[in-house]
Amino acid sequence: MANDQIWNYIADYISGILSREQFWVLAKFKYPTHQIAFCSRRSLKYLRYLGNYEVAI
């Protein structure tokens, strides 16, 4: 996740603060976190805006 949350869980697991079971409970995604990176101008030309909608949490 972009906010380093997962990295913090990994660091806690490696340092022994979290057990493996605790790590997986925390690391499980609780909401969609779809992240896509388009790293070139060429890739951007294949995108087409179709619309948007709001998701209630």
N, C-alpha and C positions, 0 to 999 in steps of 0.2 A: 504494500500500500504506500502511496506517495507520502504519507505523513510519518513514516518510520515506525509505525506501531508494530509491525511484524518484526522488524529488526530488534526492537526493544525486547520482544518476547524471546527471540533467538538468543540474545545476549543473556537474558535471565536464565534460560534453559542451560546454556553452556556454563554459566557460573554456578549452577546448582540451586538457584533460587526457585526455579520451577521444575516440577517433574515432567516427564514426557506427557502424561495424561493431562496435566494442567496446561501445558503448552498448547496441545491440540484443541482443548476447550476454548482457550483465548484466541487462537489463530483462526478458528472457524469463522468464515465470513458471515456477518449478521445482516448485511445488505449488499446489493450489487455494487461492485467497484470496477466496472469495465473501464479499462484504460488502453487506448490505442495511440501509438506514436507514428506520425507520418513525417519521415525525416528527409524528404527530398521534394523539390518542386514537382518532379515527375509524378510522384505518388499522389500529390494533391489534385492533379488534373482528373483523376478517376473518381473523385468524390462528387456527389450530387446531393444538395439539401432537399430533403423530403418533407420536413416539418419538425415540430416538437410537441411535447406534452409534459404535463407536470405529474409527478408521482407523489402521492400522499404517504407520509411515513407514520 
